[in-house]
Amino acid sequence: MERKSAGEPHAGSAAPAMMPDEIAGRETTGLARYILIAASLIAPLLAMNQLLNIKFGAQLLNQYFGLHVPEITLIDSRYLFLLAASLFPFVFIVIPMRPQAVKGNVPWYDWLIALASLAILLWFAWNAERGLSEGWEYNSPLIAKVLAAILCVMALEALRRTSGLPMTLIVGVLALYPVFAQLAPSPFKGIAHPLTDTLAFHVVSSESLFGIPMKAFAEIVVGFIVFGLALNYTGGGKFFNDLAFALVGRMRGGAAQVGIISSGLQGSISGSVISNVISSGVVTIPAMKRTGFRADYAGAVEAVASTGAVLMPPVMGSTAFVMASFLGKNYGEIALAATVPALLFYIALVVQVDAYSARLGLRGMKSSELPRLGEVMKEGWFYIPVFALLIFLLVWLQEEALAPFYATALLVLINQMLPKHRMSWAQLGDFAVAVARGLAELVAILMAVGFIIGALSMTGLAGTLANDLVYLAGGAPLILLVMGAITSFIFGMGMTVTACYIFLAIVLAPSLVKAGLDPLAVHLFIMYWGMVSFITPPVALATFAAAPLAGISAMRIGLQSIRLGTAIYLVPFCFVLNPALLFKGDAQTVTISIVAAFAGLIVMAAALQGYVAGIGLIPRTVAGWLARLSLIAGGLLFAAPVPWLTGLPFAQNLAIAAILTAAGLIVLYLIVTRKTEAGRITQ
């Protein structure tokens, strides 16, 4: 019998991969398609020109060919304007004004808006040096103010098309905050500015539309979005799926464990929750349902695993590199610190799935349904040197900005050299269109995030907000953390993880650090909680992506996801209260903390699913519920045995955690043993 490959679609096929999120858009054909293909080349080349300082090839031509081509160096503001000009206008081409109008040609008014935005951005790029020397951010000429106002309106319309009306209204009000800042109540009162000056500041200054978010995009994020899409379009999704099926498909509940591993591998590189759910879930969700998993549980496994993948090194949705620039640390430190929290998240998910499978007696998949490991590696061997190059450049050479470009070049080169994997011209065109679209959508969102940061900067509120939030929380770090978690969750609803992180790193992180928490732990905390909305109703974008694949409502998947994704809610509190989980502190404390955290998460996960390996099912009786609560409390205290929770020293908290856990296990063992003996007597 011929073995099936569990990871369709076929490698090399143009797998759908919308970045950063799956947004309904037009099928671009004709002129629009060719323009997008050109944009997919111009934007990365422009980024590489700036990163490598090759001065548009002038240095090469002059050095090796003896020519005298003028060497053009782009100042930062001109580079950002040009990069935006190569991408931003295409938001109006690929995303219609109304979601229902996804079919048909691009209407004349969208072409007009696109051309107008292109012209305005090119005008600002041409006048970049003049704006810098004349201080336009506070004293712009009339023409600059008029064009800035038009561009601000366009930026809000682009945000509406990519993120919806509610998010646009929030950003729009905050963007205009400097106009009425004097009327705001304390502690949000600030310095008021005229409307025209405010709009000009948003465009011309280096702290708003073209501030930190766009700088992070221009320096780091471009390359990783291109690499993530290249991975999908060369069949990387199929390779990850097949590898996971070959490794763990035979395990108890193997189809779900495959979903966890394949989603973790794909998402850690691509950084897109939605496209990860779709590309991996199209295989794993039906496989889970075939082997006995309920539809809502299968969808939840895929949604939770795909969400957690963006928190997994090496790439972490590009946010790790933005975080490194915020904290002034190298990428290696960020990736190392993020490793234990990500593994805690996944071990909790694996244990819950195993417990659920044991409870229902679900078995692994048949050998005939699974690919052989040797065949999988033979088919996808070329991904190994690509990942090796990526990690070498990231960790050893610390070339975070250039690593994805080199890795993409190697990946596409090898892929096109192999006849079986080679993409056709049409597929290469689809890949290029996906790159342009993904970059354009993200530019629109990040420019809009800049509105908020610019408003806070212009009014002077950015400098005082940290003190005010600490004051409102009464100086209690736990209260401030809960406030931070809620804020991160709300903003995570309408933004990509990178955009949400950048905003919160400016607004919220300083207040948490001021309260005495570790800076790296704080930045990871807001990143984690920014991801929570992907699996938490009412928004829960990951569950909406999984719903059609599972054949059940997104709300039912979302409710199951909350239970399965418990770790994503708890782990951030664990490491922010106990930075030893991020390798902060002496070796003994770090080792004990990490071991205790894994033990605690495993115990909690088993208790939540109602099955403890080696003992058995937790009965739904009073004694059973008491045992379960004891295990959950003990597990939580193991995961974060810090004075912040109980007021007791570290060692005493560990002792209490051990007592609670042991008590829960003993009670459960006695219940199960007595029930077994009673069953034997009855027989």
Residue pairs with C-beta under 8 A, 6 or more apart in sequence:
1 368
3 368
3 370
3 371
3 372
3 375
4 368
4 369
4 370
4 371
5 238
5 242
5 371
6 241
6 242
6 245
6 249
6 258
6 283
6 287
6 365
6 369
6 370
6 371
7 237
7 238
7 239
7 240
7 241
7 242
7 245
7 262
7 283
7 371
8 238
8 282
8 283
9 15
9 237
9 238
9 282
10 235
10 238
11 234
11 235
11 238
11 239
11 379
11 380
11 420
11 421
12 234
12 235
12 415
12 420
12 421
12 422
12 423
12 427
13 235
13 427
14 233
14 423
14 427
14 430
14 431
14 434
15 232
15 233
15 235
15 237
15 279
16 232
16 275
16 278
16 279
17 228
17 229
17 232
17 233
17 270
17 272
17 275
17 279
17 434
17 438
18 272
18 274
18 275
18 434
18 437
18 438
18 441
19 225
19 228
19 229
19 270
19 271
19 272
19 275
19 434
19 437
19 438
19 439
19 441
19 442
20 225
20 271
20 272
20 274
20 438
20 441
20 442
20 445
20 496
20 498
21 272
21 273
21 274
21 441
21 496
21 541
22 274
22 275
22 278
22 545
23 95
23 161
23 162
23 441
24 95
24 99
24 102
25 94
25 95
25 96
25 102
25 437
26 32
26 93
26 94
26 95
26 96
26 102
26 103
26 104
26 106
27 102
27 103
28 36
28 93
28 94
28 106
28 433
28 437
29 105
30 105
32 93
32 94
32 106
33 429
33 433
35 90
35 93
36 90
36 93
36 94
36 432
36 433
36 436
36 437
37 429
37 432
37 433
37 436
39 86
39 87
39 90
39 436
39 439
39 440
40 432
40 433
40 435
40 436
40 439
41 432
42 86
43 83
43 86
43 87
43 222
43 436
43 439
44 222
44 223
44 226
44 405
44 435
46 79
46 82
46 83
46 86
47 83
47 218
47 219
47 222
47 223
47 405
48 54
48 402
48 405
49 55
49 56
49 74
50 74
50 79
50 218
51 219
51 401
51 402
52 402
53 73
54 60
55 71
55 72
55 73
56 72
57 69
58 69
58 70
58 71
58 72
59 71
61 67
61 69
62 68
62 69
62 71
74 82
75 128
75 129
75 132
76 206
76 215
77 128
77 131
77 132
77 206
77 210
78 125
78 128
78 129
79 218
80 210
80 214
80 215
80 218
81 121
81 122
81 124
81 125
81 128
81 210
82 121
82 122
82 125
83 214
83 218
83 443
84 121
84 210
84 214
84 443
84 447
85 118
85 121
85 122
85 125
87 436
87 439
87 440
87 443
88 117
88 121
88 158
88 440
88 443
88 444
88 447
89 113
89 114
89 115
89 117
89 118
89 121
89 440
90 114
90 436
90 437
90 440
91 158
91 161
91 162
91 440
91 441
91 443
91 444
92 110
92 111
92 113
92 114
92 117
92 157
92 158
92 161
93 106
93 110
93 111
93 114
94 437
94 440
94 441
95 161
95 162
95 441
96 102
96 110
96 161
97 107
97 109
97 110
97 161
101 107
113 154
113 157
116 150
116 154
117 151
117 154
120 147
120 150
120 151
120 154
121 151
123 147
124 131
124 144
124 147
124 151
124 203
124 204
127 144
130 136
131 137
131 140
131 144
131 204
136 144
136 200
136 204
137 200
137 201
137 204
137 205
137 206
138 197
138 201
140 148
140 197
140 200
140 204
144 200
144 203
144 204
145 196
145 197
145 199
145 200
147 203
148 199
148 200
148 202
148 203
148 204
149 196
149 199
149 200
151 203
151 209
152 175
152 199
152 202
152 203
152 209
152 451
155 209
155 444
155 447
155 448
155 451
156 168
156 171
156 172
156 175
156 448
158 444
158 447
158 448
159 167
159 168
159 171
159 444
159 445
159 447
159 448
160 167
160 168
161 444
162 441
162 444
162 445
163 445
163 448
163 494
163 495
164 494
166 494
167 493
167 494
167 495
168 448
170 494
171 448
171 449
171 451
171 452
172 451
174 451
174 452
174 455
175 198
175 202
175 451
175 452
175 454
175 455
176 195
176 198
176 455
177 184
177 190
177 455
177 456
177 459
178 190
178 191
178 192
178 193
178 198
178 201
178 455
178 458
178 459
179 192
179 193
179 194
179 195
179 198
180 192
181 188
181 189
181 190
181 191
181 192
181 193
181 459
181 461
182 189
182 190
182 191
182 192
183 192
184 190
187 464
187 465
187 468
187 471
187 472
188 461
188 468
190 459
190 460
190 461
191 458
191 459
191 460
192 459
193 201
193 458
193 459
198 455
198 458
201 208
201 454
201 458
202 208
202 209
202 450
202 451
202 454
202 455
203 209
203 210
205 211
205 454
205 457
205 458
207 450
207 453
207 454
207 457
207 458
208 450
208 451
208 453
208 454
208 455
208 457
208 458
209 447
209 450
209 451
209 454
210 447
210 450
211 450
211 453
211 454
211 457
212 450
212 453
212 502
212 506
213 446
213 447
213 449
213 450
213 453
213 499
213 502
213 503
214 443
214 446
214 447
214 450
216 321
216 322
216 325
216 446
216 498
216 502
217 442
217 443
217 446
217 498
219 325
219 401
220 318
220 321
220 322
220 325
220 400
220 401
221 318
221 321
221 322
221 442
221 498
222 439
223 401
223 402
223 403
223 404
223 405
223 408
224 271
224 315
224 317
224 318
224 321
224 404
225 271
225 318
225 435
225 438
225 439
225 442
226 404
226 405
226 408
226 435
226 439
227 269
227 390
227 404
227 405
227 407
227 408
227 411
228 269
228 270
228 271
228 272
228 315
229 270
229 431
229 434
229 435
229 438
230 408
230 411
230 412
230 431
231 237
231 266
231 269
231 270
231 411
232 270
232 275
232 279
233 423
233 427
233 430
233 431
233 434
234 411
234 412
234 415
234 421
234 423
235 380
235 415
235 421
236 266
236 269
236 383
237 262
237 266
237 279
237 280
238 380
239 376
239 379
239 380
239 383
240 262
240 265
240 266
240 280
241 258
241 262
241 280
241 283
241 284
242 371
242 376
242 379
242 380
243 261
243 262
243 265
243 373
243 376
243 377
243 380
244 257
244 258
244 259
244 261
244 262
244 265
245 258
245 262
245 365
245 370
245 371
246 370
246 371
246 372
246 373
246 376
247 261
247 373
248 254
248 257
248 258
248 261
249 255
249 257
249 258
249 364
249 365
249 369
249 370
250 364
250 365
250 367
250 370
251 257
251 354
251 364
252 354
252 357
252 358
252 362
252 363
252 364
253 291
253 293
253 353
253 354
253 356
253 357
253 358
253 362
253 364
254 291
254 363
254 364
254 365
255 284
255 287
255 288
255 290
255 291
255 293
255 364
255 365
256 284
256 288
256 293
256 297
256 298
256 301
256 353
256 356
256 357
257 350
257 353
257 354
258 284
258 287
259 280
259 281
259 284
259 285
259 287
259 288
259 298
259 301
259 302
259 305
260 301
260 305
260 346
260 349
260 350
260 353
262 280
262 283
262 284
263 276
263 277
263 280
263 281
263 284
263 302
263 305
263 306
263 308
263 309
264 305
264 308
264 309
264 312
264 346
265 309
266 276
266 279
266 280
266 306
266 309
267 273
267 276
267 305
267 306
267 307
267 308
267 309
267 310
267 312
267 317
268 309
268 310
268 312
268 313
268 314
268 315
268 316
269 314
269 315
270 276
270 315
270 317
271 310
271 315
271 316
271 317
271 318
271 319
271 497
271 498
272 310
272 317
273 306
273 307
273 309
273 310
273 497
273 531
273 534
273 541
273 542
273 545
274 541
274 542
274 545
276 306
276 309
277 302
277 303
277 306
277 542
277 545
277 546
277 549
278 545
278 549
280 302
280 305
280 306
281 299
281 302
281 306
281 545
281 546
281 549
281 550
282 549
284 298
284 301
284 302
285 298
285 299
285 302
285 546
285 549
285 550
286 549
287 365
287 369
288 297
288 298
288 301
289 295
289 298
289 550
291 362
291 363
291 364
291 365
292 360
292 362
292 363
293 301
293 362
295 550
295 551
295 552
296 550
296 552
296 556
296 557
296 559
296 560
297 356
297 560
297 564
298 550
299 543
299 546
299 547
299 549
299 550
299 552
299 557
299 560
300 535
300 543
300 546
300 557
300 558
300 560
300 561
300 563
300 564
300 565
301 349
301 353
301 564
302 546
302 549
302 550
303 534
303 535
303 540
303 542
303 543
303 545
303 546
303 557
303 558
303 561
304 349
304 535
304 542
304 561
304 564
304 565
304 568
305 346
305 349
306 542
307 531
307 534
307 535
307 542
307 565
307 568
308 342
308 345
308 346
308 349
308 531
308 565
308 567
308 568
310 316
310 317
310 319
310 497
310 531
311 338
311 341
311 342
311 345
311 527
311 528
311 531
311 568
312 338
312 342
312 346
313 320
313 335
313 336
313 338
313 339
313 342
314 320
314 335
314 390
314 391
314 394
314 395
316 334
316 335
316 338
316 527
317 496
317 497
317 498
318 498
319 497
319 498
319 501
319 527
320 331
320 334
320 335
320 338
321 331
321 334
321 400
321 401
322 498
322 501
322 502
322 505
323 334
323 501
323 505
323 523
323 524
323 527
324 330
324 331
324 333
324 334
324 400
326 505
326 509
326 523
327 334
327 519
327 520
327 523
329 520
330 398
331 394
331 395
331 398
331 400
332 394
332 395
332 398
333 520
334 520
335 394
335 395
336 583
337 520
337 524
337 582
337 583
337 584
338 524
338 582
340 575
340 581
340 582
340 583
340 594
340 597
341 524
341 528
341 571
341 572
341 574
341 575
341 581
341 582
343 598
344 567
344 571
344 574
344 581
344 597
344 598
344 601
344 639
345 567
345 568
345 571
347 598
347 601
347 602
347 605
348 566
348 567
348 571
348 601
348 602
348 604
348 605
349 564
349 565
349 567
349 605
351 601
351 602
351 605
351 606
351 609
352 563
352 564
352 566
352 605
352 606
352 608
352 609
353 564
354 613
355 605
355 606
355 609
355 610
355 611
355 612
355 613
356 362
356 609
356 611
357 363
358 611
358 613
359 609
359 610
359 611
359 617
382 411
382 414
382 415
382 418
382 421
383 411
385 410
385 414
386 407
386 410
386 411
386 414
387 407
389 403
389 406
389 407
389 410
390 403
390 404
390 406
390 407
393 399
393 402
393 403
393 406
393 407
394 400
394 403
397 403
399 406
415 421
415 422
415 423
416 422
416 423
423 431
442 496
442 498
442 499
445 495
445 496
445 499
446 498
446 499
446 502
449 495
449 499
449 502
449 503
452 503
452 507
453 462
453 502
453 503
453 506
453 507
455 461
456 462
456 465
456 506
456 507
462 506
462 507
465 507
465 510
465 511
466 510
466 511
466 513
466 514
467 511
467 514
468 511
469 480
469 483
469 508
469 511
470 480
470 511
470 514
470 515
472 483
473 479
473 480
473 483
473 511
473 515
475 515
477 512
477 515
477 516
477 517
477 644
478 644
480 511
480 512
480 515
481 512
481 517
481 525
481 573
481 576
481 577
484 504
484 508
484 511
484 512
484 525
484 526
484 529
485 525
485 529
485 532
485 572
485 573
487 504
487 508
488 500
488 504
488 508
488 525
488 526
488 528
488 529
488 530
488 532
489 529
489 530
489 532
489 533
489 536
490 533
491 500
491 503
491 504
491 530
492 500
492 529
492 530
492 531
492 532
492 533
492 534
493 533
493 539
495 503
495 530
497 527
497 530
497 531
500 526
500 530
501 523
501 526
501 527
501 530
504 526
504 530
505 523
505 526
508 526
509 519
509 522
509 523
509 526
512 522
512 525
512 526
512 576
513 519
513 522
517 576
518 576
518 579
518 582
518 584
520 579
520 582
520 584
521 575
521 576
521 579
521 582
521 584
522 576
524 572
524 575
524 576
524 582
525 572
525 573
525 575
525 576
528 568
528 571
528 572
529 572
531 568
532 565
532 568
532 569
533 539
533 540
533 541
534 540
534 541
534 542
535 542
535 543
535 558
535 561
535 562
535 565
535 568
536 558
536 561
536 562
537 543
537 555
537 558
537 559
537 562
540 554
540 557
540 558
540 561
542 561
543 554
543 555
543 557
543 558
543 561
544 554
546 554
546 557
547 553
547 554
547 557
550 557
563 608
566 604
566 605
566 608
567 601
567 605
570 601
570 604
570 636
570 639
571 601
571 639
573 640
574 581
574 597
574 639
574 640
575 581
575 582
577 640
577 642
577 644
577 645
578 593
578 597
578 640
578 641
578 642
579 585
580 589
580 590
580 592
580 593
580 594
581 593
581 594
581 597
583 590
584 590
585 593
589 650
592 654
593 641
596 638
596 639
596 641
596 654
596 657
597 638
597 639
597 640
599 635
599 638
599 661
600 634
600 635
600 636
600 637
600 638
600 639
600 640
600 657
601 635
601 639
602 635
603 631
603 632
603 634
603 635
603 638
603 661
603 664
604 631
604 632
604 635
604 636
604 639
606 612
606 613
606 631
607 618
607 628
607 631
607 632
607 635
607 664
608 632
610 617
610 618
610 620
610 628
611 617
611 618
612 618
612 631
612 665
612 668
615 665
615 668
615 669
615 672
616 668
616 672
617 672
618 624
618 627
618 628
618 668
619 671
619 672
619 675
621 671
623 667
623 671
624 668
624 671
626 667
627 664
627 665
627 667
627 668
627 671
628 664
629 664
630 660
630 661
630 663
630 664
630 667
631 660
631 661
631 664
631 665
631 668
633 660
634 656
634 657
634 658
634 659
634 660
634 661
634 662
634 663
634 664
635 657
635 661
637 645
637 646
637 653
637 654
637 656
637 657
637 660
638 654
638 657
638 658
638 661
641 650
641 653
641 654
641 657
642 650
642 653
643 649
643 650
643 653
645 653
646 652
646 653
646 656
648 656
